[in-house]
Amino acid sequence: MGLPSGTFSESYTQDSAIIRTRAQWLLLIFGLIIAFTIPLWLPAIPGLTRFIPLTLINVMCIYIIAVLGLQIMMGYCGQLSIGHAAFMAVGAYTSGLLTAKLGLSYWIALPCAGLAAGIMGIIFGASALRLKGFYLVASTLAAQFVIMWIINSWSTVTGGDAGLRLPYPTIGNFKMDSDVKFFYLILICLIIGTFFARNLIRTRIGRAFVAVRDNELAANVMGIRLSTTKLLAFFIGCAYAGFAGSLWVHWQGIAFPELFNLWLSIWLLGYLIVGGMATTIGPFFGVILIEGLNHSLATIVTDMGAPTFAIYLRDFTFGIIIILFLLFMPRGLAHRFTLFKTYYRLWPYTY
């Protein structure tokens, strides 16, 4: 059921490819062209930038990177987490300290941010190896409070509530000091992260993640080391968060603890619920739907003369969306997208 009716693979290489038809290649190329030209055509459409500014697109892309990491931990490996924003903070302050305090290049600090967040994920993941369900959630919640307490208390280094001023990334004399310039860096990181996440599930490690998620006892009988697999899921998922946190603070030019509070962790979890578990496309659907709807409603309410109400509308909208999806679409938007693909791939034999 992976290909439209009348289309078939002629080799094992073709059968195992992610992009398998000419139509899929054309859609991919068209999508990349649209993505890389967003700063060109977005301002050309009158009124569109009020509802979809480039700033919002940058935020969406950063959130998607973070949620992709949460997807690997929860959707693929079944390791619940409600402290993902804290691991974003680890990556943010790692790259911030390396660039602002030690004067290192951002291109060295960025991979170090992912590595530091991944190692921190292993530390807190190790304490949760024997925990499941609610107790695992409580353990990751503790990571949120512990990490943020360290950042706030170590104010002589991190700047505390006053924040830490950060330099913009540079390539030679080219400084990424605007939304447009930074958009391309975020977009390239998002494409690489999506490609890695999409291929991860096809590897032996990805299949081990799914086995642990579905049945730990059966996975153990098959020879999968549960502790190693879970820690690896924590490392990869938290590394994604570290990359996202680093991109976020260097785009803003400042890092302060309030950016990575508990509410952000809850929002990231909500994006995953709305988008759909165990799918690479799920984080895209969840983030784009919720953030796009929130910003559009806030813009409309502000134009109506109620800017204060717009602040509370965001949380209210988020809560309503989560309740509706849990009741009527618990498998998320990605499942609906899968049903749509199944329909047109089987057409005209829809029965």
C-alpha positions as CSV (number, residue, x, y, z in Angstrom):
1,M,0.0,0.0,0.0
2,G,3.1,2.2,-0.2
3,L,2.6,3.2,-3.8
4,P,-0.3,4.4,-5.9
5,S,-2.3,1.8,-8.0
6,G,-0.4,0.7,-11.0
7,T,3.0,1.7,-9.6
8,F,5.5,-0.9,-8.5
9,S,9.1,-1.3,-7.6
10,E,11.6,-3.0,-9.8
11,S,14.5,-3.5,-7.4
12,Y,15.2,-3.7,-3.7
13,T,16.9,-0.3,-3.8
14,Q,13.8,1.3,-5.3
15,D,11.5,-0.5,-2.9
16,S,13.5,0.7,0.2
17,A,13.8,4.3,-0.9
18,I,12.0,7.1,0.9
19,I,11.1,9.0,-2.3
20,R,9.9,6.3,-4.7
21,T,8.1,7.9,-7.6
22,R,8.6,10.7,-10.0
23,A,5.6,12.6,-8.6
24,Q,7.2,12.4,-5.1
25,W,10.4,13.8,-6.4
26,L,8.6,16.6,-8.1
27,L,6.7,17.5,-5.0
28,L,9.9,17.4,-2.9
29,I,11.7,19.8,-5.3
30,F,8.7,22.1,-5.5
31,G,8.4,22.1,-1.7
32,L,12.1,23.0,-1.3
33,I,11.8,25.8,-3.8
34,I,8.8,27.2,-2.0
35,A,10.6,26.9,1.4
36,F,13.8,28.6,0.2
37,T,12.0,31.5,-1.5
38,I,9.7,32.3,1.4
39,P,11.5,35.6,2.2
40,L,11.0,36.6,-1.4
41,W,7.3,35.9,-2.0
42,L,5.9,36.3,1.5
43,P,6.2,40.1,1.6
44,A,4.9,40.4,-2.0
45,I,1.4,39.1,-1.0
46,P,-0.5,42.1,0.6
47,G,-1.6,41.5,4.2
48,L,-0.1,38.0,4.5
49,T,2.9,39.1,6.6
50,R,0.4,40.3,9.3
51,F,-0.8,36.7,9.8
52,I,2.3,34.8,8.8
53,P,5.4,37.0,9.5
54,L,8.8,35.6,8.9
55,T,9.5,35.8,12.7
56,L,6.6,33.3,13.2
57,I,8.0,31.0,10.6
58,N,11.4,31.0,12.3
59,V,9.8,30.1,15.6
60,M,7.8,27.3,14.0
61,C,10.9,25.8,12.4
62,I,12.8,25.9,15.8
63,Y,9.9,24.3,17.6
64,I,9.6,21.6,14.9
65,I,13.3,20.7,15.5
66,A,12.6,20.4,19.2
67,V,9.4,18.3,18.7
68,L,11.2,16.0,16.3
69,G,13.5,15.1,19.2
70,L,10.5,14.6,21.5
71,Q,9.0,12.4,18.8
72,I,12.1,10.1,18.8
73,M,11.9,9.8,22.6
74,M,8.1,9.4,23.0
75,G,6.6,8.5,19.6
76,Y,9.3,6.0,18.6
77,C,10.8,4.7,21.9
78,G,7.8,5.4,24.2
79,Q,9.9,7.4,26.8
80,L,7.5,10.1,28.2
81,S,9.1,13.5,28.9
82,I,7.7,16.7,30.2
83,G,11.0,18.5,30.6
84,H,12.1,19.0,27.0
85,A,12.4,22.8,27.4
86,A,15.1,22.3,30.0
87,F,17.3,20.4,27.5
88,M,16.7,23.2,25.0
89,A,18.1,25.5,27.7
90,V,21.2,23.3,28.1
91,G,22.0,23.6,24.4
92,A,21.2,27.3,24.4
93,Y,23.5,28.2,27.3
94,T,26.2,25.8,26.1
95,S,26.6,27.5,22.8
96,G,26.0,30.9,24.5
97,L,28.9,30.4,26.9
98,L,31.2,29.0,24.3
99,T,30.6,32.0,22.0
100,A,30.1,34.9,24.4
101,K,32.6,33.9,27.2
102,L,35.2,31.8,25.3
103,G,35.0,33.5,21.9
104,L,34.6,30.3,20.0
105,S,32.9,30.2,16.6
106,Y,29.2,29.4,16.5
107,W,29.8,26.6,14.1
108,I,31.8,24.8,16.8
109,A,29.3,25.8,19.5
110,L,26.3,24.5,17.7
111,P,27.3,20.8,17.6
112,C,28.6,21.2,21.2
113,A,25.2,22.4,22.2
114,G,23.6,19.3,20.8
115,L,26.2,17.1,22.5
116,A,25.8,18.7,25.9
117,A,22.0,18.4,25.8
118,G,22.3,14.8,24.7
119,I,24.7,14.0,27.6
120,M,22.4,15.8,30.0
121,G,19.6,13.6,28.6
122,I,21.6,10.5,29.4
123,I,22.2,11.7,33.0
124,F,18.5,12.2,33.7
125,G,17.5,9.3,31.5
126,A,19.7,6.9,33.5
127,S,17.7,7.8,36.6
128,A,14.5,6.8,34.8
129,L,15.5,3.5,33.4
130,R,13.5,1.6,35.9
131,L,10.5,4.0,35.8
132,K,7.4,3.9,33.6
133,G,4.3,6.0,33.0
134,F,3.6,8.6,35.6
135,Y,6.8,8.0,37.5
136,L,8.9,8.6,34.3
137,V,6.9,11.8,33.7
138,A,7.7,12.9,37.3
139,S,11.4,12.2,36.7
140,T,11.7,14.3,33.6
141,L,9.7,17.0,35.3
142,A,12.4,17.0,38.0
143,A,14.9,17.6,35.2
144,Q,13.0,20.7,34.2
145,F,13.2,22.2,37.7
146,V,16.8,21.1,38.5
147,I,18.3,22.3,35.2
148,M,16.5,25.7,35.4
149,W,17.5,26.1,39.1
150,I,21.1,25.6,38.2
151,I,20.9,28.2,35.4
152,N,19.2,30.7,37.6
153,S,21.5,30.1,40.6
154,W,24.7,30.3,38.5
155,S,24.0,33.9,37.6
156,T,27.7,34.9,37.6
157,V,28.2,32.7,34.5
158,T,24.8,32.5,32.9
159,G,23.6,36.1,33.6
160,G,20.5,34.8,35.5
161,D,17.3,36.7,35.0
162,A,19.3,39.6,33.3
163,G,20.1,37.3,30.5
164,L,23.3,36.5,28.5
165,R,24.1,38.6,25.5
166,L,25.1,36.5,22.5
167,P,26.9,37.2,19.2
168,Y,25.2,36.5,15.9
169,P,26.7,33.7,13.8
170,T,29.0,34.8,11.1
171,I,30.5,33.3,7.9
172,G,33.5,35.4,7.1
173,N,32.2,39.0,7.0
174,F,28.6,37.9,6.6
175,K,26.7,38.3,9.9
176,M,23.3,36.6,10.4
177,D,21.8,39.5,12.2
178,S,18.3,39.6,10.7
179,D,15.2,37.3,10.4
180,V,15.8,36.7,6.7
181,K,19.5,35.7,7.1
182,F,18.8,33.5,10.1
183,F,15.9,31.9,8.4
184,Y,18.1,30.0,6.0
185,L,20.3,28.6,8.8
186,I,17.2,27.4,10.7
187,L,15.7,25.9,7.5
188,I,18.9,24.0,6.6
189,C,19.1,22.6,10.2
190,L,15.4,21.6,10.0
191,I,15.9,19.8,6.7
192,I,19.0,17.9,8.0
193,G,17.1,17.1,11.3
194,T,14.1,15.8,9.4
195,F,16.2,13.7,7.0
196,F,18.0,12.1,10.0
197,A,14.8,11.5,11.9
198,R,13.0,10.0,8.9
199,N,15.9,7.6,8.2
200,L,16.5,6.7,11.9
201,I,13.3,4.6,12.1
202,R,14.5,2.6,9.1
203,T,17.7,1.5,10.8
204,R,18.4,-1.2,13.4
205,I,18.4,1.4,16.1
206,G,15.0,2.8,15.0
207,R,13.5,-0.7,14.9
208,A,14.9,-1.3,18.4
209,F,13.2,1.9,19.6
210,V,9.8,0.7,18.2
211,A,10.3,-2.7,19.8
212,V,10.9,-1.2,23.2
213,R,7.9,1.1,22.8
214,D,5.6,-1.7,21.9
215,N,6.7,-4.4,24.4
216,E,9.8,-4.2,26.6
217,L,9.6,-7.9,27.5
218,A,9.4,-9.1,23.9
219,A,12.2,-6.7,23.0
220,N,14.4,-8.0,25.7
221,V,13.8,-11.6,24.6
222,M,14.9,-10.6,21.1
223,G,18.2,-9.5,22.5
224,I,17.6,-5.8,22.6
225,R,19.4,-4.1,25.6
226,L,16.7,-2.0,27.1
227,S,19.0,0.3,29.1
228,T,21.2,1.1,26.1
229,T,18.2,1.6,23.8
230,K,16.4,4.0,26.2
231,L,19.5,6.0,26.9
232,L,20.2,6.3,23.2
233,A,16.7,7.6,22.7
234,F,17.2,10.2,25.4
235,F,20.5,11.2,23.9
236,I,19.2,11.7,20.4
237,G,16.0,13.4,21.5
238,C,17.7,15.8,23.9
239,A,20.4,16.6,21.3
240,Y,17.6,17.8,19.0
241,A,16.4,20.0,21.8
242,G,19.9,21.3,22.3
243,F,20.2,22.3,18.6
244,A,16.8,24.0,18.7
245,G,17.7,25.9,21.9
246,S,21.0,27.1,20.4
247,L,19.3,28.3,17.2
248,W,16.7,30.1,19.2
249,V,18.9,32.2,21.5
250,H,21.4,33.1,18.9
251,W,18.6,34.2,16.6
252,Q,17.2,36.4,19.5
253,G,20.7,37.6,20.5
254,I,20.1,36.9,24.2
255,A,19.5,33.9,26.4
256,F,17.5,34.1,29.7
257,P,15.8,31.4,31.7
258,E,12.2,32.5,31.2
259,L,12.5,31.4,27.5
260,F,12.6,27.8,28.7
261,N,10.0,27.5,31.4
262,L,7.7,24.6,32.2
263,W,5.0,26.0,29.9
264,L,7.2,25.5,26.9
265,S,7.7,21.9,27.8
266,I,3.9,21.5,28.0
267,W,3.4,23.3,24.6
268,L,6.0,21.0,22.9
269,L,4.1,18.0,24.2
270,G,0.9,19.5,23.0
271,Y,2.3,20.0,19.5
272,L,3.2,16.3,19.4
273,I,-0.3,15.2,20.5
274,V,-2.0,17.3,17.9
275,G,0.4,16.4,15.1
276,G,0.5,12.6,15.9
277,M,2.8,10.2,17.5
278,A,5.4,8.0,15.7
279,T,5.4,10.0,12.4
280,T,8.0,12.4,11.1
281,I,5.3,14.7,9.6
282,G,3.5,14.9,12.9
283,P,5.6,17.7,14.5
284,F,5.1,19.8,11.3
285,F,1.3,19.5,11.5
286,G,1.2,20.1,15.2
287,V,3.4,23.2,15.3
288,I,2.0,24.8,12.2
289,L,-1.6,24.3,13.2
290,I,-1.3,25.6,16.8
291,E,1.2,28.4,16.3
292,G,-0.5,29.6,13.1
293,L,-3.9,29.6,14.7
294,N,-2.7,31.3,17.8
295,H,-1.0,34.1,15.9
296,S,-3.9,34.6,13.6
297,L,-6.4,34.8,16.4
298,A,-4.2,37.1,18.4
299,T,-3.8,39.4,15.4
300,I,-7.6,39.6,14.9
301,V,-8.3,40.2,18.6
302,T,-5.6,42.9,18.7
303,D,-7.1,44.6,15.7
304,M,-10.5,44.6,17.5
305,G,-8.9,46.6,20.3
306,A,-8.4,44.0,22.9
307,P,-4.6,43.4,23.1
308,T,-4.8,42.2,26.8
309,F,-7.3,39.5,25.9
310,A,-5.0,38.3,23.1
311,I,-2.4,37.2,25.8
312,Y,-4.9,34.9,27.5
313,L,-6.4,33.7,24.2
314,R,-3.2,31.8,23.4
315,D,-3.5,29.5,26.4
316,F,-7.2,29.1,26.0
317,T,-6.9,28.1,22.4
318,F,-4.2,25.6,23.2
319,G,-6.3,24.0,25.9
320,I,-9.4,23.7,23.6
321,I,-7.4,22.2,20.8
322,I,-5.8,19.6,23.0
323,I,-9.2,18.6,24.5
324,L,-10.8,18.3,21.0
325,F,-7.9,16.3,19.6
326,L,-7.9,13.9,22.6
327,L,-11.6,13.3,22.2
328,F,-12.1,13.2,18.5
329,M,-8.7,12.7,16.9
330,P,-6.4,11.0,19.5
331,R,-4.0,9.8,16.8
332,G,-3.4,13.3,15.5
333,L,-3.4,15.0,12.2
334,A,-0.7,12.7,10.8
335,H,-3.2,9.7,11.0
336,R,-5.7,11.7,9.0
337,F,-3.0,12.5,6.4
338,T,-2.2,8.8,6.2
339,L,-5.8,7.9,5.6
340,F,-5.9,10.5,2.8
341,K,-2.8,9.1,1.2
342,T,-4.2,5.6,1.4
343,Y,-7.4,6.7,-0.3
344,Y,-5.7,8.3,-3.4
345,R,-3.1,5.6,-3.6
346,L,-5.8,2.9,-3.9
347,W,-8.0,4.9,-6.2
348,P,-10.0,3.9,-8.3
349,Y,-10.1,0.6,-6.2
350,T,-11.2,2.4,-3.0
351,Y,-12.9,-0.7,-1.6
